[in-house]
Amino acid sequence: VGCLISGIFVSRPGIYWFALWDAYVVWAVFIVVGIECVGVAYGYGAAKFSEEVQKGAGRAVPRFIQMCWSYITPFLCSVLAVASFAALCAGGGRYEGARATPAALVLGFLLMLGPVAVMVAGARDDCVKR
């Protein structure tokens, strides 16, 4: 499946597809990382996670790292996601002055939702099992 999907990147307009993919995936990565940090810090508990890391690694997690999990990383991911989305709306999907078609923009948005949908489905399944 991955080989077939990657075929668009090696076709003649492949660099345009890559520019579109790059513009959308960056935005989704910030969302996924921010939600994961919030999930670890508040869903599982930063203190509990630190205890688990200490048991496994034999070293205590510095308080600064716990603050990063809880506050700094989610804040920075939110800011960067908004900035990436604003840049995407302003001129995403461009390469050497060529703009993507509306259909390509819709496809790019759907590709961006892929990682988010997988994460939400996994969280839903985990909640149902509890």
C-alpha positions in Angstrom: 0.0 0.0 0.0 2.8 2.4 0.9 4.5 1.7 -2.4 1.4 2.5 -4.3 0.8 5.7 -2.4 4.4 6.9 -2.8 4.0 6.5 -6.6 2.5 10.0 -6.8 5.8 11.4 -5.5 7.9 9.8 -8.3 5.5 10.7 -11.1 6.0 13.8 -13.3 4.2 16.2 -10.9 5.7 14.4 -7.9 7.5 17.5 -6.5 4.2 19.4 -6.5 2.5 16.6 -4.5 5.5 16.5 -2.2 5.1 20.3 -1.5 1.5 19.8 -0.8 2.2 16.8 1.5 4.9 18.8 3.3 2.6 21.7 3.9 -0.2 19.6 5.4 1.8 17.0 7.4 3.7 19.6 9.4 0.5 21.0 10.7 -0.8 17.6 11.8 2.5 16.6 13.5 2.2 19.6 15.8 -1.4 18.6 16.7 -0.5 15.0 17.3 2.6 15.8 19.5 0.6 18.4 21.5 -2.3 16.0 22.1 0.2 13.2 23.1 1.9 15.5 25.6 -1.4 16.5 27.1 -2.5 12.9 27.3 0.7 11.9 29.1 0.8 14.8 31.4 -2.9 15.0 32.4 -4.5 11.7 31.3 -1.8 9.4 32.7 -0.2 11.9 35.0 3.2 13.4 34.7 4.3 12.3 38.2 3.1 8.7 37.5 4.9 8.7 34.2 8.0 10.0 35.8 7.9 7.2 38.4 7.5 4.6 35.6 10.5 6.1 33.7 12.5 6.0 36.9 11.7 2.4 37.5 12.7 1.5 33.9 15.7 3.7 33.5 17.0 3.8 37.1 17.3 7.6 37.0 14.9 10.3 38.1 13.2 12.5 35.5 14.2 16.2 36.2 11.4 18.5 37.2 12.0 20.7 34.1 11.2 17.7 31.8 7.9 17.2 33.7 7.1 20.9 33.2 7.9 20.5 29.5 5.4 17.6 29.3 2.7 19.5 31.1 3.0 23.1 29.9 5.8 24.1 27.6 5.5 21.5 24.8 1.7 21.7 24.5 1.9 25.5 24.4 4.6 25.6 21.7 2.9 22.9 19.7 -0.3 25.0 19.8 1.5 28.1 18.7 3.4 26.3 15.9 0.2 24.5 14.7 -1.6 27.8 14.4 1.4 29.4 12.6 1.6 26.4 10.2 -2.1 26.5 9.5 -1.9 30.2 8.8 1.0 29.7 6.4 -0.9 26.9 4.8 -4.0 29.1 4.3 -1.9 31.9 3.0 -0.2 29.9 0.3 0.2 26.2 1.0 0.7 23.7 -1.7 2.9 26.0 -3.8 6.0 25.1 -5.6 7.9 27.4 -7.9 4.9 29.7 -8.1 2.5 27.0 -9.2 -0.6 26.7 -7.0 -2.3 23.4 -6.2 -5.8 22.8 -7.6 -8.8 22.8 -5.2 -9.0 19.0 -5.5 -5.4 18.6 -4.5 -5.9 20.9 -1.5 -8.8 18.7 -0.4 -6.7 15.6 -0.8 -3.9 17.2 1.2 -6.3 18.0 4.0 -7.6 14.4 4.0 -4.0 13.2 4.1 -3.4 15.4 7.1 -6.3 14.0 9.0 -4.9 10.5 8.6 -2.5 10.6 11.6 -5.0 12.5 13.7 -7.8 9.9 12.9 -5.5 7.0 13.9 -4.7 8.7 17.2 -8.3 9.4 18.0 -9.4 5.8 17.0 -6.7 4.4 19.3 -7.7 6.6 22.2 -11.4 5.7 21.6 -10.6 2.0 21.6 -8.5 2.3 24.8 -11.4 4.2 26.6 -13.9 1.5 25.5 -11.7 -1.3 26.9 -11.6 0.4 30.3 
